């Protein structure tokens, strides 16, 4: 019996090794295809010279008109999306007596403060107006920001809530990687639509403009930044119980800022100089690569998961991290 058991364990280890090898081949092939496709598309689009400020040597922001109708429309839509997250947070508060999900949804709006720094370094311009409706919400670093960006990040809070809810369901690690992929696809669709309305513009030497206007290096900065906030909220949910959940208004913007600081530097370098096509795209790809590495680190260091163990899922019968305060009622959570 012992021999049979040992043989079974050995066969299982061999199958795991074979699965790992196969997964590595698939992942390596997918990464290679992604890089080749990105280089092919950007190469066919061609590289355009970028005008630089003669004094500072960086691309100056454009002077573009403020569209009242488009800004008001985007503000209304993003506010309504954000209110969905707030409604879900209130529902969880009533049902589970935990206010943390509500604070997660609300805290997204505060990202509008570090947003200005990302825009200056990453070359994004928001047309504004001192006299038109919703044209001027605040000013940082000499950048005037319209009200729609506040509503935009408020709307993004629903995605923070969603990520927190997914973590609360204790899914397989594979589900978290697929969630990141889904967030990336959603970001492309969402931003390409918003960019058509002219409420913000990318300028400078932007890497990885694959579809129309969105530089893809921005995608991991936003989605992984919000995921870090959700992961920290889930990991330390007992410490964020009650009034301490207000700390999410600090944790969320700092989480996004942390991810930008960790992965955006290569693209910031590219954006602010007139580099040739290939170095520009490689710097953008470096940001995406760093983003994947940071996501894996979040899985490992914050969520105590092996990022390569795709089939691992925490037990739904015991508290994770010895936490006595489950954030959601596990009876209705959707498992992955």
Secondary structure, DSSP 8 states (H G I E B T S, - for coil): -HHHHHHHHHHHHHHHHHHHHHHHHHHHHHHHHHHHHHHHHHHHH--------TTT-S---------HHHHHHHHHHHHHHHHHHHHHHHHHHHHHS--HHHHHHHHGGGHHHHHHHHHHHHTEE----SSSTT--SEEETTEEE-HHHHHHHHHHHHHHHHHHHHHHTT--HHHHHHHHHHHHHHHHHHHHHHHHTTSSEE-SS-S-B-SSS-BTHHHHHHHHHHHHHHHHHHHTTTTT-GGGGGGHHHHHHHHHHHHHHHHSHHHHHHHTS---HHHHHHHHHHHHHHHHHHHHHIIIIIS---TT-TT----SSS-GGG-S--SS-TTT----
